[in-house]
Amino acid sequence: MSQTQKSAAPHLYLQVLAAIILGAGVGYLWPKIGTDLKVLGDIFIKLIKMLVGPVIFTTVVLGIGGAKDLKKVKRVGWKALVYFEVVTTFALFIGLVVVHLLKPGAGLNIDPATLKGSEVATYAIAAKAFSWNDFLLHIVPNTMVSAFVEGEILQILLISILTGVALGSIGPAGDKLLHGIDIISQLIIKILNMVMKLAPIGAFGAMAFTVGKYGLDTLVSMGKLLGCVYLTCFGFVFIVLATICRIHGFSILRLLRCIKEELLIVLGTSSSESGFPGLLKKLEKIGCPKDIVGLVLPAGYSFNLDGTSIYLTMAALYIAQATNSHLSMAQEVGLLGVLLITSKGAAAVTGGGFVTLAATLAATHEVPV
């Protein structure tokens, strides 16, 4: 990394951090103005989403198509999927243990009959429309173009893998196409660098809207649950993931320092996709092979949802505690089993975690939706 790149990284880091703090201040002091600033965050997220599809496609195609050993790619893919499932299960279990110990919903004594509002009904309707078969069908796009138009990561990943494997098996003609895709990849990275300069503005607008719209006081009643979720995620990162990193010979702290800009951008915009392109480049710069990064990272965005798994478990049990819905151990294990499936749909369903949570509760019939 050049000296210019080294100096630019902390500069962006400080800008995003300052923008988040300033945005929270504006939203708190002038809620109406903060709410109106939502457009700044929306524009930045749309710009990033505009680039996520092409970045995934070019990276995966170049990684797989340029790989000399396709068996290695297949082996890495299976290892990644097994890892995702094991760690996700662990995250679900940890969420279950913590919510039992701290009992954030105990004592609220909420009557489920009072929760039949229109917003709840919206998520319940979306949940009824969700099924595991729908999720599997959703992976396959209607056309090769529609996946990019709709920005569907899983569908783009499928197209990219098929394209990469095909290009890697057709000889010299494939090499020429790979060279052209490499040039397109360089163009996309240039555009990405231009867009990332707007990250502080996007983070400022998104944070101003969040605080201006919902305020600080309205979050107090949910503070205990939020505190439990953040505490659990913190412990998961610095105990579970740190142990995994140590076993494989590197430090979680060094990794977090490396990707601190992406973490702050995600925090400010509340969109994990906003950190994807930068994370892709960072991992390649620190020495991860391009074919592995291109395959594992997009798949991880869809299947390795540890934070979502922690949230889903704790939210489901929080609702059970708040509504005095007693669950036996067998019912809780059944809930975990359903979450293992429905949590994989969080990346593919509009409404994300809320719809997935509603789908899980609707499937178990033990906790009111």
PEHU-V966655 format. One record per pair of residues at least 4 apart in sequence whose C-alpha atoms are under 8 Angstrom apart, sorted by the first residue. I is the first residue (numbers start at 0). J is the second residue. D is the distance in whole Angstrom. If there is no record, write none. Layout:
i=<I/I>
j=<J/J>
d=<D/D>
This chain:
i=<0/0/0/1/2/3/4/5/6/7/8/8/9/10/11/11/11/11/12/12/12/12/13/14/14/15/15/15/15/15/15/15/15/15/16/16/16/17/17/18/18/18/18/18/19/19/19/19/19/19/19/20/20/21/21/21/22/22/22/22/22/22/22/22/22/23/23/23/23/23/23/23/24/24/25/25/25/25/25/25/26/26/26/26/26/26/26/26/26/26/26/26/26/27/27/27/27/27/27/29/29/30/30/30/30/30/30/30/31/31/31/32/32/33/33/33/33/33/33/33/33/34/34/34/34/34/35/36/36/36/36/36/37/37/37/37/37/38/38/38/39/39/39/39/39/39/40/40/40/40/40/40/40/40/41/41/41/42/42/43/43/43/43/43/43/44/44/44/44/44/44/45/46/46/47/47/47/47/47/47/48/48/48/48/49/49/50/50/50/50/51/51/51/51/51/52/52/52/52/52/52/53/53/53/53/54/54/54/54/54/55/55/55/55/55/55/56/56/56/56/56/57/57/57/57/57/57/58/58/58/58/58/59/59/59/59/59/59/59/59/59/60/60/60/60/60/60/60/60/61/61/61/61/61/61/62/62/62/62/62/62/62/63/63/63/63/63/63/63/64/64/64/64/64/64/64/64/65/65/65/65/65/66/66/66/68/69/69/70/71/72/72/72/73/74/75/75/75/76/76/76/77/78/79/79/80/80/81/82/83/83/83/83/84/84/84/85/86/86/86/87/87/87/87/87/87/88/88/89/90/90/90/90/90/90/91/91/91/91/91/91/91/91/92/92/93/93/93/94/94/94/94/94/94/94/94/95/95/95/95/95/96/97/97/97/97/98/98/98/98/98/98/101/102/102/103/103/103/103/103/104/104/104/104/104/104/104/105/105/105/105/106/106/107/107/107/108/108/108/109/109/109/109/110/110/111/111/111/114/115/115/116/117/118/119/119/120/121/122/122/122/122/122/123/123/123/123/123/123/124/125/125/125/126/126/126/126/126/127/127/129/129/129/130/131/131/131/131/132/133/134/134/134/135/137/137/138/138/138/139/139/140/140/140/141/141/142/143/143/144/145/146/146/146/146/146/147/147/150/151/151/152/152/152/153/153/153/153/153/154/155/156/156/156/157/158/159/160/161/162/163/164/165/166/166/166/166/166/167/167/168/169/170/171/172/173/174/175/176/177/178/179/180/181/182/183/184/185/186/187/188/189/190/191/191/192/193/194/197/198/198/199/199/200/201/201/201/202/202/202/202/202/203/203/204/205/205/205/205/206/206/206/207/208/209/209/210/210/213/213/214/215/218/219/221/222/223/224/224/224/224/225/226/227/228/228/228/228/229/230/231/231/232/232/232/233/234/234/235/235/236/236/237/237/237/238/239/240/240/241/241/241/242/243/244/244/244/244/245/245/245/249/250/251/252/253/254/255/257/258/258/258/259/260/261/261/261/261/261/261/262/262/263/264/264/264/265/265/265/265/265/265/266/268/270/271/272/274/275/276/277/278/279/279/279/279/280/281/282/282/282/283/283/283/283/287/287/288/289/290/291/292/293/294/295/296/297/298/298/299/299/300/300/301/301/301/301/302/302/304/304/304/305/306/307/307/307/307/308/308/308/309/310/311/311/311/311/311/312/312/312/313/314/314/315/315/315/315/316/317/318/318/318/319/319/319/319/319/319/320/320/322/324/324/326/326/326/327/328/329/330/330/331/332/333/333/334/334/334/335/336/337/337/337/337/338/338/339/340/341/341/341/341/342/343/344/344/344/345/345/345/345/346/347/348/348/349/350/351/352/353/354/355/356/357/357/358/359/360/360/360/360/360/361/361/361>
j=<4/5/284/5/6/7/8/9/10/11/12/260/13/14/15/196/199/260/16/259/260/263/17/18/199/19/198/199/202/203/260/263/264/267/20/199/263/21/199/22/199/200/202/203/23/199/202/203/206/207/267/24/203/25/203/207/26/33/202/203/204/205/206/207/208/27/203/206/207/209/210/211/28/207/29/30/32/33/207/211/30/31/32/33/34/206/207/208/209/210/211/212/214/33/207/210/211/214/215/33/211/34/207/208/210/211/212/214/35/211/212/36/211/37/204/207/208/209/210/211/212/207/208/209/211/212/208/40/204/205/207/208/41/204/205/207/208/42/204/205/43/200/201/203/204/205/44/200/201/202/203/204/205/268/45/201/205/46/201/47/194/197/198/200/201/48/201/268/270/272/273/49/50/194/51/191/194/272/273/276/52/150/272/273/53/150/54/187/191/276/55/150/272/275/276/56/147/150/151/152/155/57/147/184/187/58/184/187/188/276/59/155/156/159/293/297/60/155/156/158/159/61/159/180/181/183/184/62/184/289/290/293/63/64/156/159/160/163/290/293/294/64/65/159/160/162/163/164/177/65/163/177/180/181/290/66/163/289/290/291/293/294/69/72/160/163/164/167/290/162/163/164/165/166/167/168/177/163/167/174/177/290/72/167/290/72/73/164/74/75/76/290/291/77/78/79/291/295/80/294/295/81/82/83/295/84/302/85/86/87/299/302/303/88/302/303/89/90/303/305/91/303/304/305/308/339/92/339/93/94/235/305/306/308/309/95/305/308/309/311/312/335/338/96/335/97/231/309/98/228/231/308/309/310/312/313/99/309/312/313/316/100/101/227/231/313/102/103/227/313/316/317/227/317/320/223/224/227/317/320/224/316/317/318/319/320/321/317/320/321/323/320/321/320/321/322/321/322/323/113/321/322/323/114/322/115/322/367/119/119/120/120/121/122/123/368/124/125/126/350/353/354/357/127/354/357/358/361/368/128/129/354/358/354/355/357/358/361/358/361/133/134/358/134/135/340/341/344/136/137/138/344/347/139/154/347/153/154/157/154/157/145/146/154/145/146/146/147/158/148/149/150/151/152/154/155/151/155/155/155/347/156/297/301/157/297/298/301/347/158/159/160/297/298/161/162/163/164/165/166/167/168/169/170/173/174/176/177/173/174/173/173/174/175/176/177/178/179/180/181/182/183/184/185/186/187/188/189/190/191/192/193/194/195/276/196/197/198/201/202/264/203/264/204/205/267/268/206/264/266/267/268/207/267/208/209/267/268/269/210/267/268/211/212/213/214/214/215/217/218/218/219/222/223/225/226/227/228/313/314/317/229/230/231/232/309/310/313/233/234/235/309/236/306/309/237/238/239/239/240/240/241/241/242/251/242/243/244/251/245/250/251/246/247/248/249/250/251/249/250/251/253/254/255/256/257/258/259/281/262/278/281/263/264/265/273/274/275/277/278/266/274/267/268/273/274/269/270/271/272/273/274/270/273/274/275/276/278/279/280/281/282/283/292/293/296/284/285/286/287/292/287/288/289/292/291/292/292/293/294/295/296/297/298/299/300/301/302/303/303/304/304/346/343/345/346/347/343/346/308/342/343/309/310/311/342/345/352/312/338/342/313/314/315/338/342/352/356/316/335/338/317/318/356/319/356/360/366/320/321/322/366/367/323/324/325/326/366/367/324/325/367/365/366/330/331/365/331/332/333/334/365/335/336/337/363/338/359/363/339/340/341/359/362/363/342/359/343/344/345/355/358/359/355/347/348/351/355/351/352/354/355/351/351/354/355/354/354/355/356/357/358/359/360/361/368/362/363/364/365/366/367/368/366/367/368>
d=<6/7/8/6/6/6/6/7/7/6/6/8/6/6/6/8/8/7/6/7/5/8/6/6/6/6/7/4/7/8/8/7/7/8/6/8/7/6/8/6/5/7/6/5/6/8/6/5/6/8/6/6/8/6/7/8/6/8/8/4/6/8/5/4/8/6/8/6/5/8/6/8/6/7/6/7/7/6/6/8/5/8/7/4/7/7/4/6/7/5/4/8/8/8/8/6/6/7/7/6/7/6/8/8/7/4/7/8/6/7/8/6/8/7/7/4/5/8/7/5/7/7/4/7/5/6/7/8/5/7/7/6/6/5/5/7/5/6/7/8/6/7/5/8/5/7/6/7/4/6/7/5/4/6/6/7/7/6/7/6/8/7/7/8/5/6/7/7/7/8/6/6/7/7/6/8/7/7/6/8/7/7/7/7/8/8/6/7/7/8/6/8/7/7/7/6/6/6/8/7/7/6/8/8/7/6/7/7/8/7/6/7/7/8/7/7/6/7/7/8/5/6/8/6/7/8/6/6/7/7/8/5/6/8/8/6/7/7/7/4/6/5/8/5/7/6/4/8/8/5/7/6/7/7/7/6/8/5/3/7/6/8/7/7/7/5/6/7/6/8/4/6/7/5/4/8/7/8/6/8/8/8/8/7/7/7/6/8/6/6/6/7/7/6/6/6/7/8/6/7/7/6/6/6/6/6/8/6/6/6/7/6/5/6/8/7/6/6/8/7/6/6/7/5/7/8/6/7/6/6/7/6/8/6/6/6/8/5/5/8/6/7/8/6/8/6/8/7/6/8/7/8/5/7/6/6/6/8/6/6/8/6/6/7/7/8/5/7/7/6/7/7/8/7/7/6/5/7/6/8/7/8/5/7/8/5/4/8/5/6/8/8/7/8/5/7/5/6/6/8/6/5/8/7/6/8/6/7/7/6/7/6/6/7/6/8/6/6/6/8/7/5/6/6/7/6/7/8/7/7/7/6/8/5/7/5/4/7/6/7/6/8/7/6/6/7/7/8/6/6/7/6/7/8/8/8/6/5/7/6/7/7/6/6/6/8/7/8/7/6/6/6/5/8/6/6/7/7/8/6/7/6/7/8/6/8/7/7/8/6/6/6/7/8/6/6/6/6/6/6/6/6/7/8/5/7/8/7/6/8/7/5/7/7/7/6/6/7/6/6/7/6/6/6/6/6/6/6/6/6/6/7/6/6/8/7/8/7/6/6/7/6/8/6/6/8/7/6/6/8/4/5/6/7/6/6/6/5/8/6/6/7/6/6/6/7/5/7/6/7/7/7/6/8/6/6/6/6/8/8/7/6/6/6/6/7/6/7/6/6/6/7/6/6/7/6/6/7/5/6/5/6/5/8/7/6/6/6/7/6/7/5/6/6/6/5/6/6/5/6/8/8/6/6/6/6/6/6/7/6/7/7/6/6/6/8/5/8/6/7/6/7/6/6/7/6/5/5/5/8/6/6/8/7/8/7/8/6/6/7/6/6/7/7/8/7/6/6/7/6/7/5/6/6/7/7/6/6/6/6/6/6/7/6/6/6/7/6/8/5/7/7/8/7/8/5/8/6/8/6/7/7/6/6/6/7/8/7/6/8/6/6/6/6/8/8/7/6/6/7/8/6/6/8/6/7/7/8/6/6/6/7/8/6/5/7/8/6/8/6/7/8/7/6/6/6/7/6/6/6/6/8/6/6/6/8/6/7/7/6/7/6/6/8/8/5/6/7/7/7/6/7/6/7/8/6/8/7/5/6/8/6/6/7/7/8/8/6/6/6/6/6/6/6/6/6/6/6/6/7/6/7/6/8/8/6>
